[in-house]
Amino acid sequence: MAFTSTLRRVAPPLRRPRKSLPLQLLTVLLLTLAVPALGAPVGTAFTYQGRLMDEGLPASGQYDLQLSLYDASAGGAQIGSTANLAGVNVADGRFTVRLDFGTLAFGSGARWLEISVRPSGGGGYTLLAPRQELTPTPYALGMPNVYTDEANGFVGIGRSGQITGNEKFGVRAQAGPGTYGGMYVETSDPDGWPFIGFATGGTYRAWTYYTTVDADAYHIAGWHLYADGLRLTVPSTGGLRVG
């Protein structure tokens, strides 16, 4: 991934000013998430690594960078605040910075990074275009309070340990005495059928689901348990049906 821009550079003291310096910023490794220790929460920070070219040659020295996150390749809404990084060291064209746009940065939509640059401490910033689309890597990992234990193949939300060795996914809700704590499975349509299924060896075996309206005499509004046939129904109007 690469992008180019032309920068009018303010010369530092005791140097003959240059008229213009074309800059090229090549993203050699766009996103690298810091790997937490097993059982530690995954944060929202990530590492941006790039290569800055000055008149076709690798740049060296210090540069000031402004980096902003957007939800569109042009225009759109900014997400989080702008990262203002002063005196970033560039050696042989290469630099590395750590960014953190907060917990809302990586949601369900695509994200683009906008970058402006100037020689450290002087002159105005030049916007480098186009914006850089971020890879989907942080969407899977950049969530707060999510714990991973790769050794045991476990993922937890709100907790870092297994209740039993067979558990592979767990949720711990902060709930006091007499209050609910848990999770919901929701469908986008109000008349959809939310379900939780059970399978072995890639074959479905049973599932439990809920219907809001009477689809037919077999599927009436209520909660159902299916296991090689509809075995149990608790109608929303009350009662119990066992099949």
C-alpha positions as CSV (number, residue, x, y, z in Angstrom):
1,M,0.0,0.0,0.0
2,A,1.5,3.4,-1.0
3,F,0.6,7.0,-1.3
4,T,2.4,10.1,-2.4
5,S,2.2,13.9,-1.8
6,T,4.2,17.0,-2.4
7,L,5.4,18.9,0.6
8,R,6.7,22.5,0.6
9,R,9.3,22.3,3.3
10,V,10.5,25.1,5.5
11,A,14.3,24.9,5.7
12,P,16.0,24.6,9.1
13,P,18.6,27.2,10.2
14,L,22.0,27.2,8.4
15,R,20.6,25.2,5.5
16,R,19.8,26.4,2.0
17,P,16.1,26.1,1.6
18,R,14.7,23.6,-0.9
19,K,11.9,24.6,-3.2
20,S,9.9,21.5,-2.8
21,L,10.3,18.0,-1.5
22,P,8.1,15.2,-2.8
23,L,7.4,12.8,0.0
24,Q,6.3,9.2,-0.4
25,L,5.0,7.2,2.5
26,L,5.0,3.5,2.0
27,T,3.1,1.4,4.4
28,V,5.3,-1.7,4.9
29,L,3.3,-3.1,7.8
30,L,0.1,-1.3,8.4
31,L,-1.2,-2.7,11.6
32,T,0.5,-4.7,14.3
33,L,-1.4,-5.2,17.5
34,A,0.5,-5.5,20.7
35,V,0.3,-9.2,21.8
36,P,-0.9,-9.4,25.4
37,A,0.1,-12.1,27.8
38,L,-2.2,-15.1,28.0
39,G,-5.2,-14.2,30.0
40,A,-4.6,-10.4,29.7
41,P,-7.1,-8.1,28.2
42,V,-6.7,-7.0,24.6
43,G,-6.4,-3.2,24.4
44,T,-7.3,-0.8,21.6
45,A,-3.7,0.4,20.7
46,F,-1.9,-0.7,17.6
47,T,1.4,0.0,15.9
48,Y,1.7,1.8,12.6
49,Q,4.9,1.2,10.7
50,G,5.8,3.0,7.5
51,R,8.5,4.2,5.2
52,L,9.0,7.9,4.3
53,M,10.8,8.8,1.1
54,D,12.3,12.3,0.5
55,E,12.9,13.1,-3.2
56,G,13.1,9.4,-4.0
57,L,15.5,8.6,-1.2
58,P,14.8,7.3,2.3
59,A,14.2,10.2,4.7
60,S,16.1,10.5,7.9
61,G,15.6,12.8,10.9
62,Q,12.6,13.9,12.9
63,Y,9.2,14.6,11.6
64,D,5.9,15.7,13.2
65,L,2.9,13.6,12.3
66,Q,-0.9,14.1,12.7
67,L,-3.0,10.9,12.3
68,S,-6.8,10.8,12.3
69,L,-9.2,7.9,11.9
70,Y,-12.3,8.2,9.6
71,D,-15.2,6.0,8.6
72,A,-14.9,6.9,4.9
73,S,-12.1,7.2,2.3
74,A,-13.1,10.9,1.8
75,G,-15.2,13.1,3.9
76,G,-17.1,11.1,6.5
77,A,-16.9,11.4,10.2
78,Q,-13.8,11.4,12.3
79,I,-13.6,8.7,15.0
80,G,-11.8,9.5,18.2
81,S,-9.3,12.4,18.5
82,T,-6.3,13.3,16.3
83,A,-3.0,11.8,17.4
84,N,-0.4,14.6,17.3
85,L,3.1,13.0,17.4
86,A,6.0,15.4,17.6
87,G,9.6,14.5,16.8
88,V,9.0,11.0,15.3
89,N,12.4,9.5,14.5
90,V,12.8,8.4,10.9
91,A,15.8,6.3,10.1
92,D,16.6,5.2,6.6
93,G,13.0,6.0,5.8
94,R,11.5,3.8,8.4
95,F,9.4,4.8,11.4
96,T,7.1,3.2,14.0
97,V,4.4,4.9,16.0
98,R,1.8,3.6,18.5
99,L,-1.8,4.8,18.0
100,D,-4.9,4.4,20.2
101,F,-8.2,5.9,19.0
102,G,-10.2,4.5,21.8
103,T,-12.8,1.7,22.3
104,L,-15.1,3.1,19.5
105,A,-12.4,3.0,16.8
106,F,-12.9,-0.4,15.5
107,G,-16.6,-1.3,15.1
108,S,-18.6,-2.9,12.3
109,G,-17.6,-0.5,9.5
110,A,-14.4,0.1,7.5
111,R,-11.8,2.6,8.7
112,W,-9.3,4.9,7.0
113,L,-6.3,6.6,8.4
114,E,-5.5,10.2,7.4
115,I,-1.9,11.4,7.8
116,S,-0.3,14.9,7.7
117,V,3.4,15.4,8.0
118,R,6.0,18.2,8.4
119,P,9.7,18.5,9.4
120,S,9.9,18.5,13.1
121,G,9.0,21.8,14.8
122,G,8.6,24.0,11.7
123,G,6.1,24.9,9.0
124,G,2.6,23.8,8.2
125,Y,1.5,20.3,7.8
126,T,1.0,18.7,4.4
127,L,-1.9,16.3,4.1
128,L,-0.9,13.0,2.4
129,A,-3.5,11.6,0.2
130,P,-5.4,9.4,-0.2
131,R,-6.3,8.1,3.2
132,Q,-5.2,4.6,4.0
133,E,-7.8,1.9,4.5
134,L,-7.0,-0.2,7.6
135,T,-7.0,-4.0,7.4
136,P,-9.7,-5.9,9.3
137,T,-7.2,-7.3,11.9
138,P,-8.1,-4.9,14.7
139,Y,-11.8,-5.5,14.3
140,A,-11.4,-8.9,15.6
141,L,-8.9,-8.1,18.4
142,G,-9.4,-4.5,19.3
143,M,-12.2,-5.1,21.9
144,P,-11.9,-4.2,25.5
145,N,-12.4,-6.8,28.3
146,V,-11.8,-9.7,25.9
147,Y,-9.4,-12.3,27.1
148,T,-7.6,-15.0,25.1
149,D,-5.9,-18.2,26.4
150,E,-4.4,-19.7,23.3
151,A,-2.9,-22.6,25.2
152,N,-6.3,-23.9,26.2
153,G,-8.3,-22.5,23.2
154,F,-10.4,-20.3,25.4
155,V,-12.0,-16.9,24.8
156,G,-13.6,-15.0,27.7
157,I,-15.6,-11.8,27.9
158,G,-15.2,-10.2,31.3
159,R,-13.2,-13.1,32.7
160,S,-9.9,-14.7,31.9
161,G,-10.2,-18.3,33.2
162,Q,-12.1,-21.4,32.3
163,I,-14.7,-22.7,34.8
164,T,-14.0,-26.2,33.5
165,G,-11.3,-27.5,31.1
166,N,-14.0,-28.2,28.5
167,E,-15.1,-24.6,28.3
168,K,-14.0,-22.7,25.2
169,F,-16.1,-19.5,25.5
170,G,-17.4,-17.7,28.5
171,V,-19.1,-14.5,29.6
172,R,-18.9,-12.9,33.1
173,A,-21.5,-10.1,33.7
174,Q,-21.1,-7.6,36.5
175,A,-24.4,-8.1,38.3
176,G,-25.2,-7.5,42.0
177,P,-27.6,-9.5,44.2
178,G,-31.1,-9.8,42.7
179,T,-30.0,-8.3,39.3
180,Y,-29.7,-10.0,35.9
181,G,-26.4,-10.7,34.2
182,G,-26.0,-12.5,30.9
183,M,-26.4,-12.1,27.2
184,Y,-29.0,-12.0,24.5
185,V,-29.2,-13.5,21.0
186,E,-31.1,-11.0,18.8
187,T,-32.4,-11.0,15.3
188,S,-32.6,-7.8,13.2
189,D,-36.2,-8.4,12.3
190,P,-38.7,-8.3,15.1
191,D,-40.3,-11.5,13.8
192,G,-37.0,-13.4,13.3
193,W,-36.3,-16.6,15.2
194,P,-33.3,-16.2,17.5
195,F,-31.7,-19.5,18.3
196,I,-28.8,-21.3,20.0
197,G,-27.8,-24.5,18.4
198,F,-25.8,-27.6,19.3
199,A,-23.7,-29.7,16.9
200,T,-21.1,-32.4,16.9
201,G,-18.6,-33.2,14.2
202,G,-20.0,-30.6,11.9
203,T,-23.5,-31.9,12.1
204,Y,-26.4,-30.1,13.9
205,R,-28.1,-32.1,16.6
206,A,-30.5,-29.8,18.4
207,W,-31.4,-26.1,19.0
208,T,-33.6,-23.9,21.1
209,Y,-35.3,-21.0,19.5
210,Y,-38.1,-18.4,20.0
211,T,-40.9,-17.3,17.7
212,T,-42.9,-14.1,18.2
213,V,-46.0,-15.0,16.1
214,D,-47.8,-18.1,15.1
215,A,-46.2,-19.3,11.9
216,D,-48.4,-22.4,11.7
217,A,-49.9,-25.0,14.0
218,Y,-46.5,-26.4,14.5
219,H,-44.6,-23.2,15.2
220,I,-46.7,-21.1,17.6
221,A,-45.4,-18.0,19.4
222,G,-43.2,-19.1,22.2
223,W,-40.0,-20.9,23.2
224,H,-39.2,-24.2,21.6
225,L,-36.7,-27.0,21.9
226,Y,-35.9,-29.0,18.7
227,A,-34.0,-32.3,18.8
228,D,-34.7,-34.4,15.7
229,G,-38.1,-33.0,15.8
230,L,-39.9,-30.4,17.9
231,R,-39.8,-31.8,21.4
232,L,-40.9,-29.0,23.7
233,T,-42.9,-25.8,23.4
234,V,-43.7,-23.2,26.0
235,P,-46.3,-20.9,24.3
236,S,-46.2,-17.2,25.0
237,T,-49.8,-17.5,26.1
238,G,-48.9,-20.1,28.8
239,G,-49.0,-23.8,29.2
240,L,-46.7,-26.5,28.0
241,R,-46.5,-28.8,24.9
242,V,-44.4,-31.9,24.8
243,G,-43.8,-33.6,21.5
